[in-house]
Structure formats: C-alpha cells, structure tokens
Amino acid sequence: MIPSQVTIGKKQNEGINVNAFRLKKQLWRRWRRWKKALWVGAACIALTLLAWRSMQLPVEISELLTDSTATVEDTFNSLRTSTQNTDNNENEPAAAVFKVGENAEDEETATLTHEQLLQEIAASEISRTVHLKTTYVSGEEIQTLAGEKNPVQLKKLINERPAWNGWISAEGDLWLERRVNDLSPLMKREAYIGVDEHGNLTLFKGPPVQEKVLKTFFQMDMGSMKSALPENIWKQLHEGIRVQDIEEYNSVLSTFSDYARDTAEQVMQSKE
C-alpha cells in the first residue's frame, strides 16, 4: 500500500472517532436538559395539586364546623326540651308505673308487697280503675269495678284483701290478684271434660257438642284408649264428663293421663 493512502485512512478513522465522541457528548447534554425539564414539570404538577388541595381544605373545614355546630345546637335544644318537660312534670302528681307482662313471669316480677302497694297509692294521690283477678286451676276471671277509686277507697280495697297480690299497670290501673286451687263458680256449674275432634282431652263450657273450648290438656292415643275402656266410658267421654269440684276435676285428668301420647310421638305426627 502507498504510504500516502495509509495516512489518509488513519485520518479518516480519527475523524470518525471524534464525530462519535461529539455525538455522545451532545446526547448526554440533551438528556441532562430533558431530565431537568422532567423534574421541573413534576414539581409544577405537585405544586398545582397542593394549591388546589389548599383551596379545598377551608371548604371542608367550614362544612365540618357547620355540622358540628348543628349537632351541638340539636343537643342543647334536646337538653332544653328535656329540662322543660321535667319542670312541667314536677307540678303533676307522680304515679308509680309498673309494666305488667302478658305471662305469669312478668306479673310476678311486677308484683308489689302489701306494704309497697299501700306506699305507692299514698304517694301518687290519684284515682285509679281497679281490676280484681282470680286465677283458678281451670282458668282466670277478671272483675273490673265500676268507676275510678280515690286513694282512700284504694287503700280500703287493699286492706280488705291482705292475701291478694297487687301491682299498678302501665295504664295506671290497680290490679289485685289471688290464686285459688279450685274450680271457678262458673266452672262448677257448667264444666265438662271430653275429647275434641283432634283427640285432645279438653275442658268445655257445657257439653262438648257445643264446642265451647275453655282449655286443652293433651292429645290422647285414641286407638289404645278405645280398646281398653268399656263402651259406656268411651261414650261418656265423647258426650262429656260433668265435673263439679276440684276432686272430680283432678280424678278425670289423672285417669285419662295414662292414655296421653308421648311428646316425641306428637311431634312426629304433627310433621306428617
């Protein structure tokens, strides 16, 4: 190769290397400028968001304070109303109110002793309606006395019945109750024990044919009972067995309880 050509080739290679270096340097400078631009853009966006959020905070705080103020005002209004009602009630006679439930457990919970009942009547000083409740083995009877009774009359009624329990209902009525281990006078005149159409031993007012059911005792195994009882007893059971006192009542129940269906058997039968 001619020396002059070798020299020219070297210069060309050096020129290419120089150009490549310059290109890299230019790209690096541009990248630094772009990088700065990205950071500046991100900072601007962040500042914009912060500014927007700072504008929203006063509105939210204002709403929060408004709600809190309304809540406080409602609370004070409620307290003010409650205080006014209390002041008004202080001018009226206070009445001891005991809620009486629909079952025996609730009534026993509300029952007052003889002395407590007299104290409540004396403290209230108001007239009340009086109910006399007698619970017999066959059911209960309630007698409501005519007109309202004043405190003096109420105390007299209570003192005349020292063995009775008493309470004051939610309506403010006076209830006096006693439990008697006997049939009621009405039942002694009209009670029959027989079997209903479902095979239940039942207490009727009048003969079973009248279908005036007073109380259902238990379901009986009619098949076993029919095969075991004499024909006249079977017929009498369907026509009704007259009971006039507690001894006859308990005797009939005891006799036919031997034919009562088992509880589990009754449950299975009801499912079928």
C-alpha positions as a Markdown table, in Angstrom:
| # | Residue | x | y | z |
|---|---|---|---|---|
| 1 | Met | 0.0 | 0.0 | 0.0 |
| 2 | Ile | 1.2 | 3.5 | -0.7 |
| 3 | Pro | 2.2 | 5.5 | 2.4 |
| 4 | Ser | 0.0 | 8.4 | 1.5 |
| 5 | Gln | -3.0 | 6.3 | 1.4 |
| 6 | Val | -2.3 | 4.8 | 4.8 |
| 7 | Thr | -2.0 | 8.3 | 6.2 |
| 8 | Ile | -5.4 | 9.3 | 4.7 |
| 9 | Gly | -7.0 | 6.2 | 6.2 |
| 10 | Lys | -5.8 | 6.9 | 9.6 |
| 11 | Lys | -7.1 | 10.5 | 9.5 |
| 12 | Gln | -10.5 | 9.2 | 8.3 |
| 13 | Asn | -10.6 | 6.8 | 11.3 |
| 14 | Glu | -9.6 | 9.5 | 13.7 |
| 15 | Gly | -12.3 | 11.8 | 12.2 |
| 16 | Ile | -15.0 | 9.1 | 12.7 |
| 17 | Asn | -13.9 | 8.6 | 16.4 |
| 18 | Val | -14.1 | 12.3 | 17.0 |
| 19 | Asn | -17.5 | 12.6 | 15.5 |
| 20 | Ala | -18.8 | 9.6 | 17.6 |
| 21 | Phe | -17.4 | 11.2 | 20.8 |
| 22 | Arg | -19.1 | 14.5 | 19.9 |
| 23 | Leu | -22.4 | 12.8 | 19.2 |
| 24 | Lys | -22.3 | 11.0 | 22.6 |
| 25 | Lys | -21.5 | 14.3 | 24.3 |
| 26 | Gln | -24.4 | 16.1 | 22.6 |
| 27 | Leu | -26.8 | 13.3 | 23.5 |
| 28 | Trp | -25.6 | 13.4 | 27.2 |
| 29 | Arg | -26.2 | 17.2 | 27.3 |
| 30 | Arg | -29.6 | 16.8 | 25.8 |
| 31 | Trp | -30.5 | 14.1 | 28.3 |
| 32 | Arg | -29.5 | 16.3 | 31.2 |
| 33 | Arg | -31.7 | 19.1 | 29.8 |
| 34 | Trp | -34.6 | 16.7 | 29.4 |
| 35 | Lys | -34.1 | 15.3 | 32.9 |
| 36 | Lys | -34.2 | 18.8 | 34.3 |
| 37 | Ala | -37.3 | 19.5 | 32.3 |
| 38 | Leu | -39.0 | 16.4 | 33.7 |
| 39 | Trp | -38.2 | 17.3 | 37.3 |
| 40 | Val | -39.4 | 20.9 | 36.7 |
| 41 | Gly | -42.7 | 19.5 | 35.2 |
| 42 | Ala | -43.2 | 17.1 | 38.1 |
| 43 | Ala | -42.6 | 19.9 | 40.6 |
| 44 | Cys | -45.1 | 22.1 | 38.8 |
| 45 | Ile | -47.7 | 19.4 | 38.9 |
| 46 | Ala | -47.1 | 18.8 | 42.6 |
| 47 | Leu | -47.3 | 22.5 | 43.4 |
| 48 | Thr | -50.6 | 22.7 | 41.4 |
| 49 | Leu | -52.1 | 19.8 | 43.3 |
| 50 | Leu | -51.0 | 21.3 | 46.6 |
| 51 | Ala | -52.5 | 24.7 | 45.7 |
| 52 | Trp | -55.8 | 23.0 | 44.7 |
| 53 | Arg | -55.9 | 21.0 | 47.9 |
| 54 | Ser | -55.2 | 24.1 | 50.0 |
| 55 | Met | -58.2 | 25.7 | 48.3 |
| 56 | Gln | -60.5 | 22.7 | 49.2 |
| 57 | Leu | -59.5 | 22.4 | 52.8 |
| 58 | Pro | -61.2 | 25.6 | 54.0 |
| 59 | Val | -64.5 | 24.5 | 52.4 |
| 60 | Glu | -64.3 | 21.0 | 54.1 |
| 61 | Ile | -63.4 | 22.6 | 57.4 |
| 62 | Ser | -66.2 | 25.0 | 57.1 |
| 63 | Glu | -68.7 | 22.2 | 56.4 |
| 64 | Leu | -67.3 | 20.2 | 59.3 |
| 65 | Leu | -67.7 | 23.1 | 61.7 |
| 66 | Thr | -71.2 | 23.7 | 60.3 |
| 67 | Asp | -72.2 | 20.1 | 61.0 |
| 68 | Ser | -70.6 | 20.2 | 64.5 |
| 69 | Thr | -72.4 | 23.4 | 65.3 |
| 70 | Ala | -75.7 | 21.9 | 64.1 |
| 71 | Thr | -75.1 | 18.9 | 66.3 |
| 72 | Val | -74.3 | 21.0 | 69.3 |
| 73 | Glu | -77.3 | 23.1 | 68.7 |
| 74 | Asp | -79.5 | 20.0 | 68.5 |
| 75 | Thr | -78.0 | 18.7 | 71.7 |
| 76 | Phe | -78.7 | 21.9 | 73.6 |
| 77 | Asn | -82.2 | 22.0 | 72.2 |
| 78 | Ser | -82.8 | 18.4 | 73.3 |
| 79 | Leu | -81.5 | 19.2 | 76.7 |
| 80 | Arg | -83.5 | 22.3 | 77.0 |
| 81 | Thr | -86.7 | 20.5 | 76.0 |
| 82 | Ser | -86.0 | 17.7 | 78.4 |
| 83 | Thr | -85.4 | 20.2 | 81.2 |
| 84 | Gln | -88.7 | 22.0 | 80.4 |
| 85 | Asn | -90.6 | 18.7 | 80.4 |
| 86 | Thr | -89.0 | 17.8 | 83.8 |
| 87 | Asp | -90.0 | 21.1 | 85.2 |
| 88 | Asn | -93.6 | 20.7 | 84.0 |
| 89 | Asn | -93.8 | 17.1 | 85.3 |
| 90 | Glu | -92.8 | 18.3 | 88.8 |
| 91 | Asn | -96.0 | 20.2 | 89.1 |
| 92 | Glu | -98.1 | 17.0 | 88.5 |
| 93 | Pro | -98.7 | 14.1 | 90.9 |
| 94 | Ala | -96.1 | 11.3 | 90.4 |
| 95 | Ala | -97.5 | 7.9 | 89.6 |
| 96 | Ala | -95.5 | 4.7 | 90.1 |
| 97 | Val | -95.9 | 2.7 | 86.8 |
| 98 | Phe | -95.0 | -0.9 | 86.6 |
| 99 | Lys | -95.4 | -2.6 | 83.2 |
| 100 | Val | -97.3 | -5.8 | 83.6 |
| 101 | Gly | -96.5 | -8.6 | 81.1 |
| 102 | Glu | -98.8 | -11.0 | 79.3 |
| 103 | Asn | -97.5 | -14.0 | 81.1 |
| 104 | Ala | -97.2 | -15.1 | 84.7 |
| 105 | Glu | -93.5 | -14.5 | 85.0 |
| 106 | Asp | -93.9 | -10.8 | 84.0 |
| 107 | Glu | -96.7 | -10.4 | 86.5 |
| 108 | Glu | -94.7 | -11.9 | 89.3 |
| 109 | Thr | -91.8 | -9.6 | 88.5 |
| 110 | Ala | -94.1 | -6.5 | 88.7 |
| 111 | Thr | -96.0 | -7.7 | 91.9 |
| 112 | Leu | -95.6 | -5.5 | 94.9 |
| 113 | Thr | -95.9 | -6.5 | 98.6 |
| 114 | His | -98.9 | -5.3 | 100.6 |
| 115 | Glu | -96.9 | -2.5 | 102.2 |
| 116 | Gln | -95.2 | -1.4 | 99.0 |
| 117 | Leu | -98.6 | -1.2 | 97.3 |
| 118 | Leu | -100.0 | 1.0 | 100.1 |
| 119 | Gln | -97.0 | 3.2 | 99.9 |
| 120 | Glu | -97.4 | 3.7 | 96.1 |
| 121 | Ile | -101.1 | 4.5 | 96.5 |
| 122 | Ala | -100.3 | 7.1 | 99.2 |
| 123 | Ala | -97.5 | 8.7 | 97.2 |
| 124 | Ser | -99.4 | 9.0 | 94.0 |
| 125 | Glu | -102.6 | 10.5 | 95.4 |
| 126 | Ile | -104.6 | 9.9 | 92.2 |
| 127 | Ser | -107.8 | 7.9 | 91.4 |
| 128 | Arg | -107.5 | 4.6 | 89.6 |
| 129 | Thr | -109.5 | 1.9 | 87.9 |
| 130 | Val | -109.5 | -1.3 | 89.9 |
| 131 | His | -109.4 | -4.9 | 88.4 |
| 132 | Leu | -109.9 | -8.0 | 90.6 |
| 133 | Lys | -108.3 | -11.0 | 89.0 |
| 134 | Thr | -108.8 | -14.6 | 90.4 |
| 135 | Thr | -106.8 | -17.4 | 88.9 |
| 136 | Tyr | -108.4 | -20.8 | 89.2 |
| 137 | Val | -107.0 | -24.2 | 88.1 |
| 138 | Ser | -109.5 | -24.1 | 85.3 |
| 139 | Gly | -108.6 | -20.5 | 84.1 |
| 140 | Glu | -109.0 | -17.0 | 85.3 |
| 141 | Glu | -111.8 | -14.5 | 86.0 |
| 142 | Ile | -111.4 | -10.7 | 85.9 |
| 143 | Gln | -113.8 | -8.3 | 87.5 |
| 144 | Thr | -113.5 | -4.6 | 86.8 |
| 145 | Leu | -115.0 | -2.4 | 89.5 |
| 146 | Ala | -117.3 | 0.5 | 88.3 |
| 147 | Gly | -115.8 | 4.0 | 88.2 |
| 148 | Glu | -112.4 | 5.2 | 89.4 |
| 149 | Lys | -111.5 | 4.8 | 93.1 |
| 150 | Asn | -109.8 | 7.6 | 95.1 |
| 151 | Pro | -106.8 | 6.9 | 97.3 |
| 152 | Val | -108.9 | 6.3 | 100.4 |
| 153 | Gln | -111.1 | 3.8 | 98.6 |
| 154 | Leu | -108.0 | 2.1 | 97.1 |
| 155 | Lys | -106.4 | 1.7 | 100.5 |
| 156 | Lys | -109.6 | 0.2 | 101.8 |
| 157 | Leu | -109.8 | -2.3 | 98.9 |
| 158 | Ile | -106.2 | -3.4 | 99.5 |
| 159 | Asn | -106.6 | -3.7 | 103.3 |
| 160 | Glu | -109.7 | -5.8 | 102.8 |
| 161 | Arg | -107.7 | -8.3 | 100.7 |
| 162 | Pro | -104.4 | -8.8 | 102.6 |
| 163 | Ala | -103.7 | -12.2 | 100.9 |
| 164 | Trp | -104.0 | -10.8 | 97.4 |
| 165 | Asn | -101.1 | -9.7 | 95.3 |
| 166 | Gly | -101.1 | -6.3 | 93.6 |
| 167 | Trp | -99.5 | -4.1 | 91.0 |
| 168 | Ile | -100.0 | -1.0 | 89.0 |
| 169 | Ser | -100.2 | -1.4 | 85.3 |
| 170 | Ala | -98.6 | 0.8 | 82.6 |
| 171 | Glu | -102.0 | 2.4 | 82.2 |
| 172 | Gly | -102.1 | 3.3 | 85.9 |
| 173 | Asp | -104.8 | 0.8 | 86.8 |
| 174 | Leu | -104.6 | -1.1 | 90.1 |
| 175 | Trp | -104.7 | -4.8 | 89.8 |
| 176 | Leu | -105.4 | -7.2 | 92.7 |
| 177 | Glu | -104.9 | -10.9 | 92.1 |
| 178 | Arg | -105.4 | -14.1 | 94.1 |
| 179 | Arg | -104.8 | -17.8 | 93.2 |
| 180 | Val | -107.4 | -20.3 | 94.2 |
| 181 | Asn | -106.8 | -24.1 | 94.0 |
| 182 | Asp | -110.3 | -24.9 | 92.9 |
| 183 | Leu | -112.7 | -24.5 | 90.0 |
| 184 | Ser | -114.4 | -21.2 | 89.5 |
| 185 | Pro | -118.1 | -20.9 | 90.4 |
| 186 | Leu | -118.9 | -20.8 | 86.7 |
| 187 | Met | -117.0 | -24.0 | 86.0 |
| 188 | Lys | -118.7 | -25.8 | 88.9 |
| 189 | Arg | -122.0 | -25.0 | 87.2 |
| 190 | Glu | -121.1 | -25.7 | 83.6 |
| 191 | Ala | -117.7 | -27.6 | 83.2 |
| 192 | Tyr | -117.4 | -30.7 | 81.2 |
| 193 | Ile | -114.3 | -32.7 | 80.3 |
| 194 | Gly | -114.4 | -34.5 | 77.0 |
| 195 | Val | -112.5 | -35.1 | 73.7 |
| 196 | Asp | -112.4 | -32.8 | 70.8 |
| 197 | Glu | -112.3 | -33.7 | 67.1 |
| 198 | His | -108.5 | -33.9 | 67.2 |
| 199 | Gly | -108.4 | -36.4 | 70.0 |
| 200 | Asn | -107.4 | -33.8 | 72.7 |
| 201 | Leu | -108.6 | -34.1 | 76.2 |
| 202 | Thr | -110.4 | -30.8 | 76.6 |
| 203 | Leu | -112.3 | -28.7 | 79.2 |
| 204 | Phe | -115.6 | -27.4 | 77.8 |
| 205 | Lys | -118.1 | -24.9 | 78.9 |
| 206 | Gly | -121.2 | -27.0 | 78.5 |
| 207 | Pro | -121.3 | -30.4 | 76.7 |
| 208 | Pro | -118.6 | -30.9 | 74.0 |
| 209 | Val | -121.2 | -30.8 | 71.2 |
| 210 | Gln | -121.5 | -27.1 | 71.8 |
| 211 | Glu | -117.7 | -26.7 | 71.1 |
| 212 | Lys | -117.1 | -24.1 | 73.7 |
| 213 | Val | -113.5 | -24.9 | 74.5 |
| 214 | Leu | -112.0 | -23.4 | 77.6 |
| 215 | Lys | -108.8 | -25.3 | 77.9 |
| 216 | Thr | -106.9 | -28.1 | 76.1 |
| 217 | Phe | -104.9 | -30.5 | 78.2 |
| 218 | Phe | -103.1 | -33.1 | 76.0 |
| 219 | Gln | -103.6 | -35.3 | 73.0 |
| 220 | Met | -104.6 | -38.9 | 73.7 |
| 221 | Asp | -103.9 | -42.2 | 72.0 |
| 222 | Met | -107.5 | -42.8 | 70.9 |
| 223 | Gly | -106.8 | -46.3 | 69.5 |
| 224 | Ser | -105.3 | -47.7 | 72.7 |
| 225 | Met | -108.0 | -46.0 | 74.8 |
| 226 | Lys | -110.9 | -47.3 | 72.8 |
| 227 | Ser | -109.6 | -50.9 | 73.1 |
| 228 | Ala | -109.0 | -50.5 | 76.8 |
| 229 | Leu | -112.1 | -48.6 | 78.0 |
| 230 | Pro | -115.6 | -50.0 | 78.5 |
| 231 | Glu | -118.1 | -48.9 | 75.9 |
| 232 | Asn | -120.1 | -46.8 | 78.3 |
| 233 | Ile | -117.0 | -44.8 | 79.4 |
| 234 | Trp | -115.9 | -44.3 | 75.8 |
| 235 | Lys | -119.4 | -42.9 | 75.0 |
| 236 | Gln | -119.4 | -40.7 | 78.1 |
| 237 | Leu | -116.1 | -39.2 | 77.2 |
| 238 | His | -117.4 | -38.1 | 73.8 |
| 239 | Glu | -120.6 | -36.8 | 75.4 |
| 240 | Gly | -118.7 | -35.0 | 78.2 |
| 241 | Ile | -118.0 | -35.9 | 81.8 |
| 242 | Arg | -119.5 | -33.5 | 84.2 |
| 243 | Val | -117.1 | -32.1 | 86.9 |
| 244 | Gln | -118.4 | -30.0 | 89.8 |
| 245 | Asp | -115.4 | -29.7 | 92.1 |
| 246 | Ile | -111.6 | -29.9 | 92.2 |
| 247 | Glu | -111.6 | -33.5 | 93.3 |
| 248 | Glu | -113.6 | -34.7 | 90.3 |
| 249 | Tyr | -111.5 | -32.5 | 88.0 |
| 250 | Asn | -108.2 | -34.0 | 89.2 |
| 251 | Ser | -109.7 | -37.5 | 89.1 |
| 252 | Val | -110.7 | -37.3 | 85.5 |
| 253 | Leu | -107.3 | -35.8 | 84.5 |
| 254 | Ser | -105.4 | -38.5 | 86.4 |
| 255 | Thr | -107.4 | -41.3 | 84.8 |
| 256 | Phe | -107.0 | -40.2 | 81.2 |
| 257 | Ser | -103.4 | -39.1 | 81.6 |
| 258 | Asp | -102.4 | -42.8 | 81.2 |
| 259 | Tyr | -103.6 | -42.5 | 77.6 |
| 260 | Ala | -101.7 | -39.3 | 76.8 |
| 261 | Arg | -99.5 | -39.5 | 73.7 |
| 262 | Asp | -95.8 | -39.3 | 74.1 |
| 263 | Thr | -94.4 | -35.8 | 73.3 |
| 264 | Ala | -92.0 | -37.1 | 70.7 |
| 265 | Glu | -94.8 | -39.1 | 69.1 |
| 266 | Gln | -97.0 | -35.9 | 68.9 |
| 267 | Val | -94.1 | -34.0 | 67.3 |
| 268 | Met | -93.7 | -36.7 | 64.6 |
| 269 | Gln | -97.4 | -36.8 | 64.0 |
| 270 | Ser | -97.6 | -33.0 | 63.5 |
| 271 | Lys | -94.7 | -33.2 | 61.0 |
| 272 | Glu | -96.6 | -35.9 | 59.0 |
